[in-house]
Amino acid sequence: MNWILLIIGGLFETGFAISLGKAQHTSGREMWLWLIAFAVSVCISMYLLFKAMGGENAIPVGTAYAVWGAIGAIGTVIAGIVCLRSP
């Protein structure tokens, strides 16, 4: 179960990076909606990372952080290419 939480947390890390990127390219109300999405994604991502590192089948902090960060980095690159038209 902890691995599932960690994977979902990594996907939310992708969400907060993309939200921040989208907020930079907007203004007004749309910018604030993207910033709210960013804040919610950060909170969920960090909470799931925290939960994955605790409990009965805890994932060691080094392993959890490396996997979480890798999922976020790979997901952000892919989402950036698809959603933000990054080169």
N, C-alpha and C positions, 0 to 999 in steps of 0.2 A: 504494500500500500504506500509506503514511503517513496518508492521510486515513481509511482504514478503522481503523487503530490509534487515531486521534484520536477518531473517533466511538464506538468501543467504550470508550475511556477516559472519554468524557463520560457514557456509560451507567453505568459503574461509579461515577462521581461522584454520579449520582442514587442509586445503591445505597447509598453511604456516608451520604448525607443521610437517606434513609429509615430506614436501620438505626439511626442515632443517634436519630431521632424515635421509633422503636419501643422503643428501650432506655429512653427516658424514661418510658414508660407501662407498664413491666414491672418485676419485681423478681426477686431470687433467681437461679436458674440460667438462666431465660429471658432476663433482662437481660444476663447474661454472654455468652450465645450471640449476642445482637444486637450486643454490643460487639466480639465476635470478628469477626462479619460486617462491622462497621464498619471494623475495622483491616485486614482482608483487602481490602476494597473500596478503601480509601484507598491501600494499597500498589499494587494493580493499576492503579488510575486514574492515579496519579502516574507509575508506570513507563511506561504506554502514552503519556502526554503527553510524557515524556522521549524515548521512542523515536520519536515522530512528529516531534520537532524535530531529529532527527539523521539521519545517513545521506545517501545520494545525492540523494534528493528531499525534503530537509528542508523542513518548513513553518516559516516565520519565527515567532519566539517570540510576537510580538504577535498575529498571526493565529491561531496554535495556541491560545493561552490564551483569546482571545476566543471562538473556536468551542467549545472544551472547556467553558468556563464557561457559555456559552449553552445547550449541550446539557444540562448538569447542571441549570441553573436551570429550563429548560422541563420537563425530565423530572421534576424534584422537585415542581414545581407539579402536574403531571398525576398523578404517583404519590401525592402527598399527598391529592389529592381522592379518588382511587380507593381507596387503601390505608388512609389515616389519617382519612378522612371530614372533611378540612379544608373550611371554607366557601369 
